[in-house]
């Protein structure tokens, strides 16, 4: 029979791991910065379990992600900055503040007197107003200042564009975004023709940024869209390898590979 452990047990385990005399040598030497990459890896593993619809594995991956939060909280407690209870209290307070359509008085027990659900448009408007006030309270004067640098580039581009669009800095029509993308491609072609390495790098970035902007206007998640294309390419390439029936796939000519690729596409 499995033991039913609690958050308190996990926090106790973490303190034991960090004990300078009897703890784990690896855990003892870790810092906020050294475990940050592990946190990112755990987030991706959670997402992977969701994408694969592996719910049994999702339970385990969520536990791994929770442990990261417990680890950071222990470091904060050792530094006398914050602890797990502070983390829980802070996020609860923030969510109460950001959901006045559910908790009008900012307390867990408060209820909308009219009992009517707020519209999605109203919720989004209040959400952005509240977040902007929070940025002002933190002294973040730049409108884009709080968008994390560490976000994946596609995701960060989408957030930058969405934030700018919220104050009216945006194309009115999707056709204008398509035209801008074509313009950026022309500029990239010019840099390629000139052999300007720095210019190629810059213009290619502009093309990618414009693609993200187009995805936003089409209400498509660029990260997910690219992930789907990655998976499609992998599936088709592996099908090519099966069709080829050769020991060394790299020995095929480009023309032979193109024929196999076309066969795989037609078969889908």
C-alpha atoms as a printed R data frame, in Angstrom:
    type eleno elety resid chain resno       x      y       z
1   ATOM     1    CA   UNK     A     1   0.000  0.000   0.000
2   ATOM     2    CA   UNK     A     2   1.373  3.390  -1.001
3   ATOM     3    CA   UNK     A     3   1.901  6.135   1.536
4   ATOM     4    CA   UNK     A     4  -0.140  9.290   1.052
5   ATOM     5    CA   UNK     A     5   2.419 12.037   1.492
6   ATOM     6    CA   UNK     A     6   1.535 15.711   1.816
7   ATOM     7    CA   UNK     A     7   3.064 19.069   0.888
8   ATOM     8    CA   UNK     A     8   4.399 19.213   4.441
9   ATOM     9    CA   UNK     A     9   6.202 15.892   3.865
10  ATOM    10    CA   UNK     A    10   7.719 17.156   0.607
11  ATOM    11    CA   UNK     A    11   8.930 20.327   2.291
12  ATOM    12    CA   UNK     A    12  10.481 18.246   5.102
13  ATOM    13    CA   UNK     A    13  12.198 16.032   2.493
14  ATOM    14    CA   UNK     A    14  13.600 19.158   0.803
15  ATOM    15    CA   UNK     A    15  14.975 20.479   4.079
16  ATOM    16    CA   UNK     A    16  16.657 17.103   4.677
17  ATOM    17    CA   UNK     A    17  18.205 17.148   1.209
18  ATOM    18    CA   UNK     A    18  19.624 20.636   1.869
19  ATOM    19    CA   UNK     A    19  20.914 19.835   5.366
20  ATOM    20    CA   UNK     A    20  24.609 20.858   5.279
21  ATOM    21    CA   UNK     A    21  25.654 17.924   7.467
22  ATOM    22    CA   UNK     A    22  23.447 14.999   6.427
23  ATOM    23    CA   UNK     A    23  21.908 16.088   3.138
24  ATOM    24    CA   UNK     A    24  22.609 15.247  -0.502
25  ATOM    25    CA   UNK     A    25  25.888 16.778  -1.775
26  ATOM    26    CA   UNK     A    26  24.320 17.651  -5.150
27  ATOM    27    CA   UNK     A    27  21.268 19.358  -3.644
28  ATOM    28    CA   UNK     A    28  23.363 21.237  -1.087
29  ATOM    29    CA   UNK     A    29  25.476 23.009  -3.717
30  ATOM    30    CA   UNK     A    30  22.560 24.129  -5.921
31  ATOM    31    CA   UNK     A    31  21.472 27.775  -6.329
32  ATOM    32    CA   UNK     A    32  18.586 29.554  -8.054
33  ATOM    33    CA   UNK     A    33  20.657 29.809 -11.218
34  ATOM    34    CA   UNK     A    34  21.937 26.243 -11.302
35  ATOM    35    CA   UNK     A    35  18.473 24.669 -11.118
36  ATOM    36    CA   UNK     A    36  16.821 27.098 -13.546
37  ATOM    37    CA   UNK     A    37  17.651 24.933 -16.566
38  ATOM    38    CA   UNK     A    38  16.167 21.908 -14.793
39  ATOM    39    CA   UNK     A    39  12.955 23.859 -14.220
40  ATOM    40    CA   UNK     A    40  12.665 24.656 -17.933
41  ATOM    41    CA   UNK     A    41  13.264 20.988 -18.768
42  ATOM    42    CA   UNK     A    42  10.540 19.898 -16.332
43  ATOM    43    CA   UNK     A    43   8.043 22.359 -17.862
44  ATOM    44    CA   UNK     A    44   8.692 20.919 -21.311
45  ATOM    45    CA   UNK     A    45   8.254 17.375 -19.995
46  ATOM    46    CA   UNK     A    46   4.871 18.353 -18.550
47  ATOM    47    CA   UNK     A    47   3.833 19.803 -21.910
48  ATOM    48    CA   UNK     A    48   5.136 16.719 -23.720
49  ATOM    49    CA   UNK     A    49   3.015 14.432 -21.529
50  ATOM    50    CA   UNK     A    50  -0.026 16.581 -22.329
51  ATOM    51    CA   UNK     A    51   0.689 16.588 -26.070
52  ATOM    52    CA   UNK     A    52   1.067 12.804 -26.016
53  ATOM    53    CA   UNK     A    53  -2.137 12.510 -23.938
54  ATOM    54    CA   UNK     A    54  -0.141 10.425 -21.457
55  ATOM    55    CA   UNK     A    55  -2.179 11.329 -18.365
56  ATOM    56    CA   UNK     A    56  -0.562  8.682 -16.154
57  ATOM    57    CA   UNK     A    57   2.861 10.135 -16.902
58  ATOM    58    CA   UNK     A    58   1.517 13.684 -16.467
59  ATOM    59    CA   UNK     A    59   0.982 12.955 -12.775
60  ATOM    60    CA   UNK     A    60   4.675 12.159 -12.368
61  ATOM    61    CA   UNK     A    61   5.848 15.140 -14.419
62  ATOM    62    CA   UNK     A    62   3.668 17.549 -12.439
63  ATOM    63    CA   UNK     A    63   5.310 16.172  -9.303
64  ATOM    64    CA   UNK     A    64   8.742 16.901 -10.768
65  ATOM    65    CA   UNK     A    65   7.634 20.453 -11.565
66  ATOM    66    CA   UNK     A    66   6.191 20.922  -8.083
67  ATOM    67    CA   UNK     A    67   9.514 19.807  -6.629
68  ATOM    68    CA   UNK     A    68  11.208 22.659  -8.489
69  ATOM    69    CA   UNK     A    69   8.923 25.138  -6.710
70  ATOM    70    CA   UNK     A    70   9.638 23.460  -3.373
71  ATOM    71    CA   UNK     A    71  13.377 23.688  -4.138
72  ATOM    72    CA   UNK     A    72  13.222 27.426  -4.914
73  ATOM    73    CA   UNK     A    73  11.094 27.986  -1.816
74  ATOM    74    CA   UNK     A    74  13.671 26.228   0.353
75  ATOM    75    CA   UNK     A    75  16.437 28.407  -1.085
76  ATOM    76    CA   UNK     A    76  14.323 31.488  -0.384
77  ATOM    77    CA   UNK     A    77  13.711 30.338   3.192
78  ATOM    78    CA   UNK     A    78  17.435 29.782   3.746
79  ATOM    79    CA   UNK     A    79  18.107 33.301   2.435
80  ATOM    80    CA   UNK     A    80  15.338 34.695   4.671
81  ATOM    81    CA   UNK     A    81  13.600 36.113   1.583
82  ATOM    82    CA   UNK     A    82  10.464 33.954   1.231
83  ATOM    83    CA   UNK     A    83   9.201 30.416   1.773
84  ATOM    84    CA   UNK     A    84   6.572 28.111   0.270
85  ATOM    85    CA   UNK     A    85   3.787 29.658   2.338
86  ATOM    86    CA   UNK     A    86   4.758 33.087   1.006
87  ATOM    87    CA   UNK     A    87   4.651 31.770  -2.558
88  ATOM    88    CA   UNK     A    88   1.163 30.317  -2.025
89  ATOM    89    CA   UNK     A    89  -0.095 33.469  -0.326
90  ATOM    90    CA   UNK     A    90   1.319 35.735  -3.039
91  ATOM    91    CA   UNK     A    91  -0.254 33.846  -5.943
92  ATOM    92    CA   UNK     A    92  -3.588 33.562  -4.134
93  ATOM    93    CA   UNK     A    93  -3.630 37.302  -3.477
94  ATOM    94    CA   UNK     A    94  -2.718 38.028  -7.108
95  ATOM    95    CA   UNK     A    95  -5.453 35.780  -8.510
96  ATOM    96    CA   UNK     A    96  -8.055 37.291  -6.192
97  ATOM    97    CA   UNK     A    97  -7.023 40.743  -7.396
98  ATOM    98    CA   UNK     A    98  -7.078 39.732 -11.071
99  ATOM    99    CA   UNK     A    99 -10.520 38.097 -10.918
100 ATOM   100    CA   UNK     A   100 -12.886 40.808  -9.645
101 ATOM   101    CA   UNK     A   101 -15.613 39.236 -11.806
102 ATOM   102    CA   UNK     A   102 -15.493 36.215  -9.482
103 ATOM   103    CA   UNK     A   103 -14.252 37.755  -6.198
104 ATOM   104    CA   UNK     A   104 -15.587 41.348  -6.255
105 ATOM   105    CA   UNK     A   105 -14.310 42.206  -2.758
106 ATOM   106    CA   UNK     A   106 -10.946 40.539  -3.297
107 ATOM   107    CA   UNK     A   107 -11.690 37.851  -0.710
108 ATOM   108    CA   UNK     A   108 -12.171 34.114  -1.144
109 ATOM   109    CA   UNK     A   109 -15.704 34.292   0.234
110 ATOM   110    CA   UNK     A   110 -16.963 37.229  -1.844
111 ATOM   111    CA   UNK     A   111 -19.509 36.622  -4.612
112 ATOM   112    CA   UNK     A   112 -20.894 38.791  -7.418
113 ATOM   113    CA   UNK     A   113 -24.230 40.113  -6.166
114 ATOM   114    CA   UNK     A   114 -25.932 39.729  -9.546
115 ATOM   115    CA   UNK     A   115 -24.564 36.168  -9.985
116 ATOM   116    CA   UNK     A   116 -24.178 36.916 -13.715
117 ATOM   117    CA   UNK     A   117 -21.058 35.782 -15.500
118 ATOM   118    CA   UNK     A   118 -18.892 38.550 -16.935
119 ATOM   119    CA   UNK     A   119 -18.327 38.579 -20.676
120 ATOM   120    CA   UNK     A   120 -14.988 37.386 -22.036
121 ATOM   121    CA   UNK     A   121 -14.355 40.877 -23.441
122 ATOM   122    CA   UNK     A   122 -14.972 42.446 -20.028
123 ATOM   123    CA   UNK     A   123 -12.697 39.920 -18.334
124 ATOM   124    CA   UNK     A   124  -9.826 40.594 -20.757
125 ATOM   125    CA   UNK     A   125 -10.221 44.366 -20.385
126 ATOM   126    CA   UNK     A   126 -10.132 44.201 -16.593
127 ATOM   127    CA   UNK     A   127  -7.237 41.718 -16.675
128 ATOM   128    CA   UNK     A   128  -5.053 44.055 -18.753
129 ATOM   129    CA   UNK     A   129  -6.003 47.078 -16.632
130 ATOM   130    CA   UNK     A   130  -5.089 45.243 -13.437
131 ATOM   131    CA   UNK     A   131  -1.801 43.941 -14.855
132 ATOM   132    CA   UNK     A   132  -0.879 47.442 -16.037
133 ATOM   133    CA   UNK     A   133  -1.585 48.811 -12.570
134 ATOM   134    CA   UNK     A   134   0.625 46.094 -11.103
135 ATOM   135    CA   UNK     A   135   3.425 47.104 -13.478
136 ATOM   136    CA   UNK     A   136   3.002 50.733 -12.457
137 ATOM   137    CA   UNK     A   137   3.113 49.788  -8.781
138 ATOM   138    CA   UNK     A   138   6.389 47.945  -9.393
139 ATOM   139    CA   UNK     A   139   7.842 50.999 -11.110
140 ATOM   140    CA   UNK     A   140   7.996 49.289 -14.489
141 ATOM   141    CA   UNK     A   141   7.526 52.347 -16.671
142 ATOM   142    CA   UNK     A   142   8.233 50.693 -20.036
143 ATOM   143    CA   UNK     A   143   5.141 49.077 -21.495
144 ATOM   144    CA   UNK     A   144   7.114 46.011 -22.628
145 ATOM   145    CA   UNK     A   145   9.541 45.970 -19.724
146 ATOM   146    CA   UNK     A   146   8.205 42.964 -17.824
147 ATOM   147    CA   UNK     A   147   8.118 40.518 -20.756
148 ATOM   148    CA   UNK     A   148  10.791 37.944 -19.805
149 ATOM   149    CA   UNK     A   149  13.963 37.782 -21.887
150 ATOM   150    CA   UNK     A   150  14.240 34.038 -21.210
151 ATOM   151    CA   UNK     A   151  11.026 33.140 -23.053
152 ATOM   152    CA   UNK     A   152  11.422 31.080 -26.251
153 ATOM   153    CA   UNK     A   153  11.850 33.571 -29.087
154 ATOM   154    CA   UNK     A   154   8.562 32.750 -30.847
155 ATOM   155    CA   UNK     A   155   6.593 33.059 -27.628
156 ATOM   156    CA   UNK     A   156   8.333 36.302 -26.666
157 ATOM   157    CA   UNK     A   157   7.664 37.788 -30.111
158 ATOM   158    CA   UNK     A   158   3.967 36.972 -29.757
159 ATOM   159    CA   UNK     A   159   3.822 38.551 -26.290
160 ATOM   160    CA   UNK     A   160   5.621 41.697 -27.445
161 ATOM   161    CA   UNK     A   161   3.242 42.071 -30.378
162 ATOM   162    CA   UNK     A   162   0.148 41.396 -28.294
163 ATOM   163    CA   UNK     A   163   1.180 43.955 -25.684
164 ATOM   164    CA   UNK     A   164   1.904 46.579 -28.347
165 ATOM   165    CA   UNK     A   165  -1.417 45.816 -30.046
166 ATOM   166    CA   UNK     A   166  -3.266 46.393 -26.769
167 ATOM   167    CA   UNK     A   167  -2.456 50.123 -27.041
168 ATOM   168    CA   UNK     A   168  -3.321 50.306 -30.724
169 ATOM   169    CA   UNK     A   169   0.108 49.695 -32.291
170 ATOM   170    CA   UNK     A   170  -1.006 47.041 -34.760
171 ATOM   171    CA   UNK     A   171  -2.061 46.390 -38.343
172 ATOM   172    CA   UNK     A   172  -5.794 46.806 -38.873
173 ATOM   173    CA   UNK     A   173  -6.069 44.102 -41.550
174 ATOM   174    CA   UNK     A   174  -4.446 40.697 -41.929
175 ATOM   175    CA   UNK     A   175  -3.713 41.538 -45.566
176 ATOM   176    CA   UNK     A   176  -1.383 44.301 -44.364
177 ATOM   177    CA   UNK     A   177   0.517 41.771 -42.243
178 ATOM   178    CA   UNK     A   178   0.897 39.474 -45.265
179 ATOM   179    CA   UNK     A   179   2.174 42.419 -47.313
180 ATOM   180    CA   UNK     A   180   4.698 43.238 -44.572
181 ATOM   181    CA   UNK     A   181   5.896 39.620 -44.536
182 ATOM   182    CA   UNK     A   182   6.423 39.736 -48.311
183 ATOM   183    CA   UNK     A   183   8.322 43.006 -47.910
184 ATOM   184    CA   UNK     A   184  10.617 41.427 -45.310
185 ATOM   185    CA   UNK     A   185  11.264 38.445 -47.604
186 ATOM   186    CA   UNK     A   186  12.292 40.806 -50.405
187 ATOM   187    CA   UNK     A   187  14.708 42.551 -48.025
188 ATOM   188    CA   UNK     A   188  16.120 39.173 -46.969
189 ATOM   189    CA   UNK     A   189  16.643 38.177 -50.602
190 ATOM   190    CA   UNK     A   190  18.558 41.415 -51.177
191 ATOM   191    CA   UNK     A   191  20.900 40.685 -48.261
192 ATOM   192    CA   UNK     A   192  21.408 37.101 -49.469
193 ATOM   193    CA   UNK     A   193  22.307 38.424 -52.923
194 ATOM   194    CA   UNK     A   194  24.840 40.827 -51.399
195 ATOM   195    CA   UNK     A   195  26.341 38.149 -49.164
196 ATOM   196    CA   UNK     A   196  25.978 40.387 -46.110
197 ATOM   197    CA   UNK     A   197  26.057 37.915 -43.213
198 ATOM   198    CA   UNK     A   198  24.980 40.420 -40.570
199 ATOM   199    CA   UNK     A   199  22.213 41.722 -42.822
200 ATOM   200    CA   UNK     A   200  20.991 38.186 -43.523
201 ATOM   201    CA   UNK     A   201  20.792 37.461 -39.800
202 ATOM   202    CA   UNK     A   202  18.824 40.659 -39.141
203 ATOM   203    CA   UNK     A   203  16.421 40.301 -42.051
204 ATOM   204    CA   UNK     A   204  15.778 36.628 -41.354
205 ATOM   205    CA   UNK     A   205  14.845 37.645 -37.823
206 ATOM   206    CA   UNK     A   206  12.433 40.211 -39.262
207 ATOM   207    CA   UNK     A   207  10.856 37.519 -41.458
208 ATOM   208    CA   UNK     A   208  10.347 35.248 -38.461
209 ATOM   209    CA   UNK     A   209   8.957 38.139 -36.406
210 ATOM   210    CA   UNK     A   210   6.502 38.921 -39.210
211 ATOM   211    CA   UNK     A   211   5.468 35.254 -39.375
212 ATOM   212    CA   UNK     A   212   4.647 35.353 -35.669
213 ATOM   213    CA   UNK     A   213   2.657 38.545 -36.239
214 ATOM   214    CA   UNK     A   214   0.705 36.863 -39.022
215 ATOM   215    CA   UNK     A   215   0.022 33.865 -36.770
216 ATOM   216    CA   UNK     A   216  -1.315 36.215 -34.093
217 ATOM   217    CA   UNK     A   217  -3.671 37.893 -36.570
218 ATOM   218    CA   UNK     A   218  -4.861 34.477 -37.745
219 ATOM   219    CA   UNK     A   219  -5.336 33.435 -34.096
220 ATOM   220    CA   UNK     A   220  -2.811 30.620 -34.478
221 ATOM   221    CA   UNK     A   221  -0.264 29.716 -31.784
222 ATOM   222    CA   UNK     A   222   3.071 29.985 -33.659
223 ATOM   223    CA   UNK     A   223   4.861 27.694 -31.199
224 ATOM   224    CA   UNK     A   224   2.247 24.974 -31.611
225 ATOM   225    CA   UNK     A   225   2.046 25.496 -35.370
226 ATOM   226    CA   UNK     A   226   5.807 25.054 -35.755
227 ATOM   227    CA   UNK     A   227   5.758 22.046 -33.419
228 ATOM   228    CA   UNK     A   228   3.118 20.435 -35.640
229 ATOM   229    CA   UNK     A   229   5.266 21.065 -38.704
230 ATOM   230    CA   UNK     A   230   8.273 19.565 -36.916
231 ATOM   231    CA   UNK     A   231   6.279 16.429 -36.142
232 ATOM   232    CA   UNK     A   232   4.957 16.251 -39.718
233 ATOM   233    CA   UNK     A   233   8.470 16.527 -41.143
234 ATOM   234    CA   UNK     A   234   9.737 13.801 -38.785
235 ATOM   235    CA   UNK     A   235   6.820 11.507 -39.704
236 ATOM   236    CA   UNK     A   236   7.371 11.998 -43.440
237 ATOM   237    CA   UNK     A   237  11.140 11.578 -43.236
238 ATOM   238    CA   UNK     A   238  10.796  8.331 -41.290
239 ATOM   239    CA   UNK     A   239   8.292  7.094 -43.883
240 ATOM   240    CA   UNK     A   240  10.851  7.916 -46.591
241 ATOM   241    CA   UNK     A   241  13.428  5.785 -44.794
242 ATOM   242    CA   UNK     A   242  10.999  2.850 -44.724
243 ATOM   243    CA   UNK     A   243  10.172  3.213 -48.423
244 ATOM   244    CA   UNK     A   244  13.826  3.455 -49.383
245 ATOM   245    CA   UNK     A   245  14.662  0.018 -47.948
246 ATOM   246    CA   UNK     A   246  18.405  0.698 -48.069
247 ATOM   247    CA   UNK     A   247  21.117  0.256 -45.450
248 ATOM   248    CA   UNK     A   248  22.525  3.771 -45.898
249 ATOM   249    CA   UNK     A   249  19.840  6.379 -46.604
250 ATOM   250    CA   UNK     A   250  22.489  9.074 -47.126
251 ATOM   251    CA   UNK     A   251  23.693  7.301 -50.280
252 ATOM   252    CA   UNK     A   252  20.486  8.188 -52.128
253 ATOM   253    CA   UNK     A   253  20.629 11.110 -54.510
254 ATOM   254    CA   UNK     A   254  18.634 14.282 -53.902
255 ATOM   255    CA   UNK     A   255  16.404 13.340 -56.839
256 ATOM   256    CA   UNK     A   256  15.682  9.903 -55.326
257 ATOM   257    CA   UNK     A   257  14.855 11.503 -51.981
258 ATOM   258    CA   UNK     A   258  12.505 13.965 -53.688
259 ATOM   259    CA   UNK     A   259  10.651 11.077 -55.342
260 ATOM   260    CA   UNK     A   260  10.282  9.322 -51.983
261 ATOM   261    CA   UNK     A   261   9.098 12.553 -50.358
262 ATOM   262    CA   UNK     A   262   6.414 13.009 -53.010
263 ATOM   263    CA   UNK     A   263   5.271  9.412 -52.563
264 ATOM   264    CA   UNK     A   264   4.948  9.880 -48.804
265 ATOM   265    CA   UNK     A   265   2.949 13.104 -49.240
266 ATOM   266    CA   UNK     A   266   0.578 11.483 -51.716
267 ATOM   267    CA   UNK     A   267   0.017  8.555 -49.373
268 ATOM   268    CA   UNK     A   268  -1.128 10.803 -46.512
